[in-house]
Amino acid sequence: MLGKKEIKKYFGDATGLNVLIVGDVMIDSYIWGTVDRISPEAPVPIVTVNRRASLLGGALWSEPGREVGASFVLEVPVEWRA
């Protein structure tokens, strides 16, 4: 993830800037572990999980912009199927 110095280098000071973000909202899930064998039913690894993490993803990744003073409004398109 970019730090405050890198963000300012590319975008400058964003104090007072209002930004509209349109996009998907998601959570990125990460799993760390070891693989000791492959499943006999399908060619997939069997993982012994050591650690898990969930982080903001998609349009929510705009969080670093707050470091330089920007304000964000998130607009999420929703598709409704009956």
Secondary structure, 3 states (H helix, E strand, C coil): CCCHHHHHHHHCCCCCCEEEEECCEEEEEEEEEEEEEECCCCCCEEEEEEEEEEEEEEHHHHHHHHHHCCEEEEECCCCCCC
